[in-house]
Amino acid sequence: MRLAALLVALALTQAAATPPSPPEAREIAPDTFLVPGGMLPNRGPDGNTVVFAGPDGLVVVDTGRHAWHSDGILAFARARRQPIRAIVNTHWHLDHSSGNGRLKAAHPDARVYTTRAVDRALAPDGFLTRNAEMARGRTPEPTDPPTRAEETAIFLATMEAFDELRPDVPVEASGTMRLAGRPLSVRAAEDAVTDADLWLYDEATGVAVIGDLVTLPAPFFETACPAQWQQALDAVWAMPFRLAVPGHGAPMTREGFDMYRGAFRAFRACVGSEAESRACADAWTRDVGTLLKTDVDRRQATGFAAYYVDFLRTNGGASPDCRVK
């Protein structure tokens, strides 16, 4: 839960916000739509959702955390008058998969495509199970923001319905799949952000949907193997995409992606050096440059990066949950 606490602390730099209206989808390429995620004060984040419209229905890539985010996806499906046929989870982090159940309740024929890495996260000693036990045992503090109890309830409700996180169709290897009648290249990355991540490439539009292989304002290493993550970024770069949609942040050009990839490599090198944490964090914020749009973005980037320098150094350069040391 340390990352959740950091998210809350950094979000306090922004103005207070009430739960938002559902995000609206916008077309980023022909028959390809972005339902943007968000990071509100005192709340966990929602990852980006990409919807591919195919001849047989919709392919939804990632489903967010909060009801308002999945409401935005469902509203788009109603407006299109198309059923959701496939749900692809790029990885099991709950800000990308908690909406699975709500989408399947409205579209019972939808099938979840993801890796089996979520099974390890749900094991008795797995990341999600450990954090659920901590959440159930935590005593509320007078200083807790009003939304803390609500966010905990959302987390525990997702854990109670954990079967919705598991794949109906396990994806074990990279290959081309026809989802809702639309051919998509589905790529598997082992031991990167999680034990196994998926990313997608649509040759027809040149769009890559890369989940948390890229997150702004900074990479989140809580369950990550950084060296293998770097290899996954290089694999994305080798694909001739023209637009990449990250797990968090705005879609980026090839130039922007390569900027991020280089900053990631330099950050890993700094973590492995004797440089002070703040020096590595400042270098990260400088290296991602124009990908950070506001002063708030830059403050958050430095805060996250400094936290993760210490996190990685404490844990031997990778998350304790990384299987490859």
NUTIKOL-837591 format. One record per residue (C-alpha): residue number from 1; residue in three letters; x, y, z. Coordinates in steps of 0.25 Angstrom, whole numbers, plus 5000, padded with zeros to 4 digits. Example, Ala and Ser with C-alpha at 12.3 -4.5 7.8 and 13.67 -1.06 7.14 Angstrom:
nr | rest | xx | yy | zz
1 | ALA | 5049 | 4982 | 5031;
2 | SER | 5055 | 4996 | 5029;
***
This chain:
nr | rest | xx | yy | zz
1 | MET | 5000 | 5000 | 5000;
2 | ARG | 5012 | 5009 | 5000;
3 | LEU | 5010 | 5013 | 4986;
4 | ALA | 4995 | 5017 | 4989;
5 | ALA | 5000 | 5026 | 5000;
6 | LEU | 5010 | 5033 | 4991;
7 | LEU | 4999 | 5035 | 4981;
8 | VAL | 4990 | 5042 | 4992;
9 | ALA | 5002 | 5050 | 4997;
10 | LEU | 5005 | 5055 | 4983;
11 | ALA | 4991 | 5057 | 4979;
12 | LEU | 4990 | 5067 | 4990;
13 | THR | 4997 | 5077 | 4981;
14 | GLN | 4985 | 5078 | 4973;
15 | ALA | 4972 | 5085 | 4976;
16 | ALA | 4961 | 5076 | 4983;
17 | ALA | 4952 | 5069 | 4973;
18 | THR | 4938 | 5062 | 4975;
19 | PRO | 4936 | 5049 | 4967;
20 | PRO | 4936 | 5053 | 4952;
21 | SER | 4926 | 5051 | 4941;
22 | PRO | 4930 | 5039 | 4933;
23 | PRO | 4941 | 5041 | 4923;
24 | GLU | 4937 | 5043 | 4908;
25 | ALA | 4943 | 5035 | 4897;
26 | ARG | 4951 | 5042 | 4886;
27 | GLU | 4955 | 5036 | 4873;
28 | ILE | 4970 | 5035 | 4872;
29 | ALA | 4971 | 5027 | 4859;
30 | PRO | 4960 | 5021 | 4850;
31 | ASP | 4951 | 5013 | 4858;
32 | THR | 4960 | 5014 | 4870;
33 | PHE | 4956 | 5022 | 4882;
34 | LEU | 4963 | 5027 | 4895;
35 | VAL | 4955 | 5027 | 4908;
36 | PRO | 4965 | 5035 | 4917;
37 | GLY | 4969 | 5031 | 4931;
38 | GLY | 4972 | 5040 | 4942;
39 | MET | 4978 | 5042 | 4955;
40 | LEU | 4969 | 5050 | 4965;
41 | PRO | 4973 | 5056 | 4979;
42 | ASN | 4972 | 5045 | 4990;
43 | ARG | 4968 | 5034 | 4980;
44 | GLY | 4975 | 5023 | 4973;
45 | PRO | 4977 | 5025 | 4958;
46 | ASP | 4969 | 5020 | 4946;
47 | GLY | 4978 | 5015 | 4935;
48 | ASN | 4975 | 5019 | 4920;
49 | THR | 4965 | 5010 | 4912;
50 | VAL | 4966 | 5008 | 4897;
51 | VAL | 4954 | 5003 | 4889;
52 | PHE | 4955 | 4997 | 4876;
53 | ALA | 4943 | 4996 | 4868;
54 | GLY | 4942 | 4983 | 4859;
55 | PRO | 4932 | 4978 | 4850;
56 | ASP | 4926 | 4969 | 4861;
57 | GLY | 4926 | 4978 | 4872;
58 | LEU | 4936 | 4985 | 4882;
59 | VAL | 4950 | 4982 | 4887;
60 | VAL | 4952 | 4989 | 4901;
61 | VAL | 4967 | 4989 | 4905;
62 | ASP | 4967 | 4992 | 4920;
63 | THR | 4955 | 4995 | 4929;
64 | GLY | 4960 | 5005 | 4940;
65 | ARG | 4957 | 5005 | 4955;
66 | HIS | 4945 | 5014 | 4958;
67 | ALA | 4931 | 5012 | 4954;
68 | TRP | 4931 | 5026 | 4947;
69 | HIS | 4942 | 5021 | 4937;
70 | SER | 4935 | 5008 | 4933;
71 | ASP | 4922 | 5017 | 4932;
72 | GLY | 4930 | 5024 | 4921;
73 | ILE | 4933 | 5011 | 4914;
74 | LEU | 4918 | 5007 | 4915;
75 | ALA | 4913 | 5020 | 4910;
76 | PHE | 4922 | 5019 | 4898;
77 | ALA | 4917 | 5005 | 4895;
78 | ARG | 4903 | 5010 | 4896;
79 | ALA | 4905 | 5022 | 4887;
80 | ARG | 4912 | 5012 | 4876;
81 | ARG | 4901 | 5002 | 4878;
82 | GLN | 4911 | 4991 | 4878;
83 | PRO | 4913 | 4980 | 4888;
84 | ILE | 4926 | 4979 | 4895;
85 | ARG | 4932 | 4965 | 4890;
86 | ALA | 4946 | 4965 | 4896;
87 | ILE | 4952 | 4971 | 4908;
88 | VAL | 4968 | 4971 | 4908;
89 | ASN | 4975 | 4974 | 4921;
90 | THR | 4989 | 4978 | 4918;
91 | HIS | 4993 | 4974 | 4933;
92 | TRP | 4986 | 4971 | 4946;
93 | HIS | 4988 | 4984 | 4953;
94 | LEU | 4974 | 4988 | 4958;
95 | ASP | 4974 | 5002 | 4952;
96 | HIS | 4974 | 4994 | 4938;
97 | SER | 4964 | 4983 | 4942;
98 | SER | 4954 | 4986 | 4953;
99 | GLY | 4944 | 4990 | 4943;
100 | ASN | 4944 | 4976 | 4937;
101 | GLY | 4932 | 4971 | 4945;
102 | ARG | 4923 | 4984 | 4942;
103 | LEU | 4926 | 4982 | 4927;
104 | LYS | 4923 | 4967 | 4927;
105 | ALA | 4910 | 4970 | 4935;
106 | ALA | 4905 | 4979 | 4923;
107 | HIS | 4911 | 4970 | 4912;
108 | PRO | 4910 | 4956 | 4917;
109 | ASP | 4916 | 4950 | 4904;
110 | ALA | 4929 | 4958 | 4906;
111 | ARG | 4942 | 4950 | 4908;
112 | VAL | 4954 | 4954 | 4916;
113 | TYR | 4967 | 4952 | 4910;
114 | THR | 4979 | 4954 | 4918;
115 | THR | 4991 | 4946 | 4924;
116 | ARG | 4991 | 4936 | 4936;
117 | ALA | 5000 | 4946 | 4944;
118 | VAL | 4988 | 4950 | 4952;
119 | ASP | 4987 | 4936 | 4958;
120 | ARG | 5001 | 4938 | 4964;
121 | ALA | 4996 | 4952 | 4969;
122 | LEU | 4984 | 4945 | 4975;
123 | ALA | 4992 | 4934 | 4982;
124 | PRO | 4992 | 4933 | 4997;
125 | ASP | 5006 | 4940 | 4997;
126 | GLY | 5003 | 4949 | 4985;
127 | PHE | 5003 | 4964 | 4984;
128 | LEU | 4988 | 4966 | 4983;
129 | THR | 4985 | 4956 | 4994;
130 | ARG | 4996 | 4963 | 5003;
131 | ASN | 4990 | 4977 | 5001;
132 | ALA | 4976 | 4972 | 5003;
133 | GLU | 4980 | 4966 | 5017;
134 | MET | 4987 | 4980 | 5020;
135 | ALA | 4974 | 4988 | 5016;
136 | ARG | 4965 | 4979 | 5024;
137 | GLY | 4974 | 4980 | 5037;
138 | ARG | 4977 | 4995 | 5036;
139 | THR | 4970 | 5004 | 5046;
140 | PRO | 4965 | 5017 | 5041;
141 | GLU | 4973 | 5030 | 5045;
142 | PRO | 4966 | 5043 | 5048;
143 | THR | 4975 | 5050 | 5038;
144 | ASP | 4970 | 5040 | 5027;
145 | PRO | 4964 | 5048 | 5015;
146 | PRO | 4949 | 5046 | 5014;
147 | THR | 4951 | 5037 | 5001;
148 | ARG | 4960 | 5027 | 5008;
149 | ALA | 4949 | 5018 | 5013;
150 | GLU | 4942 | 5018 | 4999;
151 | GLU | 4955 | 5015 | 4992;
152 | THR | 4958 | 5003 | 5001;
153 | ALA | 4944 | 4998 | 4999;
154 | ILE | 4946 | 4999 | 4984;
155 | PHE | 4958 | 4991 | 4986;
156 | LEU | 4952 | 4980 | 4995;
157 | ALA | 4940 | 4979 | 4986;
158 | THR | 4949 | 4976 | 4974;
159 | MET | 4956 | 4966 | 4982;
160 | GLU | 4943 | 4959 | 4987;
161 | ALA | 4940 | 4957 | 4972;
162 | PHE | 4954 | 4953 | 4968;
163 | ASP | 4949 | 4943 | 4958;
164 | GLU | 4946 | 4955 | 4949;
165 | LEU | 4961 | 4958 | 4948;
166 | ARG | 4964 | 4944 | 4942;
167 | PRO | 4965 | 4941 | 4928;
168 | ASP | 4953 | 4935 | 4920;
169 | VAL | 4964 | 4933 | 4909;
170 | PRO | 4978 | 4932 | 4915;
171 | VAL | 4988 | 4939 | 4906;
172 | GLU | 5001 | 4930 | 4907;
173 | ALA | 5010 | 4936 | 4895;
174 | SER | 5011 | 4947 | 4885;
175 | GLY | 5003 | 4945 | 4872;
176 | THR | 4992 | 4951 | 4863;
177 | MET | 4978 | 4950 | 4869;
178 | ARG | 4964 | 4953 | 4862;
179 | LEU | 4956 | 4960 | 4873;
180 | ALA | 4942 | 4965 | 4870;
181 | GLY | 4946 | 4962 | 4855;
182 | ARG | 4958 | 4972 | 4856;
183 | PRO | 4972 | 4966 | 4854;
184 | LEU | 4981 | 4971 | 4865;
185 | SER | 4996 | 4967 | 4868;
186 | VAL | 4996 | 4964 | 4883;
187 | ARG | 5010 | 4963 | 4889;
188 | ALA | 5014 | 4957 | 4902;
189 | ALA | 5025 | 4963 | 4911;
190 | GLU | 5030 | 4954 | 4922;
191 | ASP | 5035 | 4960 | 4935;
192 | ALA | 5034 | 4974 | 4932;
193 | VAL | 5023 | 4983 | 4939;
194 | THR | 5017 | 4970 | 4945;
195 | ASP | 5020 | 4955 | 4943;
196 | ALA | 5014 | 4956 | 4929;
197 | ASP | 5009 | 4968 | 4922;
198 | LEU | 5002 | 4970 | 4909;
199 | TRP | 5002 | 4981 | 4898;
200 | LEU | 4996 | 4982 | 4885;
201 | TYR | 4999 | 4987 | 4871;
202 | ASP | 4989 | 4990 | 4861;
203 | GLU | 4996 | 4990 | 4847;
204 | ALA | 4984 | 4996 | 4840;
205 | THR | 4985 | 5009 | 4848;
206 | GLY | 4999 | 5009 | 4853;
207 | VAL | 4994 | 5010 | 4868;
208 | ALA | 5001 | 5002 | 4879;
209 | VAL | 4994 | 5001 | 4892;
210 | ILE | 5005 | 4998 | 4902;
211 | GLY | 4999 | 4998 | 4916;
212 | ASP | 5008 | 5002 | 4928;
213 | LEU | 5021 | 4999 | 4919;
214 | VAL | 5020 | 5015 | 4919;
215 | THR | 5013 | 5023 | 4930;
216 | LEU | 5014 | 5037 | 4933;
217 | PRO | 5019 | 5045 | 4940;
218 | ALA | 5028 | 5034 | 4944;
219 | PRO | 5029 | 5019 | 4943;
220 | PHE | 5023 | 5011 | 4955;
221 | PHE | 5032 | 5000 | 4959;
222 | GLU | 5024 | 4993 | 4970;
223 | THR | 5023 | 4980 | 4964;
224 | ALA | 5034 | 4982 | 4953;
225 | CYS | 5046 | 4975 | 4948;
226 | PRO | 5053 | 4988 | 4942;
227 | ALA | 5064 | 4981 | 4933;
228 | GLN | 5053 | 4972 | 4926;
229 | TRP | 5044 | 4985 | 4925;
230 | GLN | 5055 | 4992 | 4917;
231 | GLN | 5055 | 4980 | 4908;
232 | ALA | 5040 | 4981 | 4906;
233 | LEU | 5041 | 4996 | 4903;
234 | ASP | 5052 | 4992 | 4892;
235 | ALA | 5042 | 4982 | 4886;
236 | VAL | 5031 | 4993 | 4885;
237 | TRP | 5041 | 5002 | 4878;
238 | ALA | 5044 | 4991 | 4868;
239 | MET | 5030 | 4991 | 4864;
240 | PRO | 5027 | 5002 | 4853;
241 | PHE | 5016 | 5009 | 4861;
242 | ARG | 5013 | 5023 | 4859;
243 | LEU | 5005 | 5026 | 4872;
244 | ALA | 5006 | 5019 | 4885;
245 | VAL | 4996 | 5020 | 4896;
246 | PRO | 5002 | 5018 | 4910;
247 | GLY | 4995 | 5013 | 4922;
248 | HIS | 4995 | 5027 | 4928;
249 | GLY | 4997 | 5040 | 4921;
250 | ALA | 4994 | 5045 | 4907;
251 | PRO | 4997 | 5037 | 4894;
252 | MET | 5011 | 5040 | 4889;
253 | THR | 5018 | 5040 | 4876;
254 | ARG | 5030 | 5031 | 4873;
255 | GLU | 5039 | 5042 | 4877;
256 | GLY | 5032 | 5044 | 4890;
257 | PHE | 5033 | 5029 | 4893;
258 | ASP | 5048 | 5029 | 4889;
259 | MET | 5050 | 5040 | 4899;
260 | TYR | 5043 | 5032 | 4910;
261 | ARG | 5051 | 5020 | 4906;
262 | GLY | 5064 | 5027 | 4907;
263 | ALA | 5060 | 5034 | 4921;
264 | PHE | 5056 | 5020 | 4926;
265 | ARG | 5070 | 5015 | 4923;
266 | ALA | 5077 | 5026 | 4929;
267 | PHE | 5068 | 5025 | 4941;
268 | ARG | 5072 | 5011 | 4943;
269 | ALA | 5087 | 5014 | 4942;
270 | CYS | 5085 | 5025 | 4952;
271 | VAL | 5078 | 5016 | 4962;
272 | GLY | 5090 | 5006 | 4961;
273 | SER | 5100 | 5018 | 4963;
274 | GLU | 5104 | 5025 | 4976;
275 | ALA | 5096 | 5038 | 4972;
276 | GLU | 5087 | 5044 | 4982;
277 | SER | 5072 | 5040 | 4981;
278 | ARG | 5068 | 5054 | 4978;
279 | ALA | 5079 | 5055 | 4967;
280 | CYS | 5073 | 5043 | 4960;
281 | ALA | 5059 | 5049 | 4961;
282 | ASP | 5063 | 5062 | 4956;
283 | ALA | 5070 | 5055 | 4944;
284 | TRP | 5057 | 5047 | 4941;
285 | THR | 5049 | 5060 | 4941;
286 | ARG | 5058 | 5067 | 4932;
287 | ASP | 5060 | 5055 | 4922;
288 | VAL | 5045 | 5053 | 4920;
289 | GLY | 5044 | 5068 | 4917;
290 | THR | 5033 | 5072 | 4908;
291 | LEU | 5025 | 5059 | 4912;
292 | LEU | 5022 | 5066 | 4925;
293 | LYS | 5012 | 5077 | 4922;
294 | THR | 5010 | 5085 | 4935;
295 | ASP | 5017 | 5089 | 4947;
296 | VAL | 5008 | 5079 | 4955;
297 | ASP | 5013 | 5068 | 4945;
298 | ARG | 5028 | 5072 | 4948;
299 | ARG | 5026 | 5072 | 4963;
300 | GLN | 5019 | 5058 | 4963;
301 | ALA | 5030 | 5053 | 4954;
302 | THR | 5041 | 5057 | 4963;
303 | GLY | 5033 | 5052 | 4975;
304 | PHE | 5030 | 5038 | 4969;
305 | ALA | 5044 | 5036 | 4963;
306 | ALA | 5051 | 5040 | 4977;
307 | TYR | 5042 | 5030 | 4984;
308 | TYR | 5046 | 5019 | 4974;
309 | VAL | 5061 | 5021 | 4974;
310 | ASP | 5060 | 5017 | 4989;
311 | PHE | 5050 | 5006 | 4987;
312 | LEU | 5059 | 5000 | 4976;
313 | ARG | 5072 | 5001 | 4984;
314 | THR | 5065 | 4995 | 4996;
315 | ASN | 5061 | 4983 | 4989;
316 | GLY | 5073 | 4980 | 4981;
317 | GLY | 5069 | 4988 | 4968;
318 | ALA | 5056 | 4981 | 4966;
319 | SER | 5042 | 4979 | 4972;
320 | PRO | 5042 | 4968 | 4983;
321 | ASP | 5031 | 4962 | 4974;
322 | CYS | 5041 | 4961 | 4962;
323 | ARG | 5044 | 4947 | 4959;
324 | VAL | 5056 | 4950 | 4951;
325 | LYS | 5067 | 4957 | 4959;
***
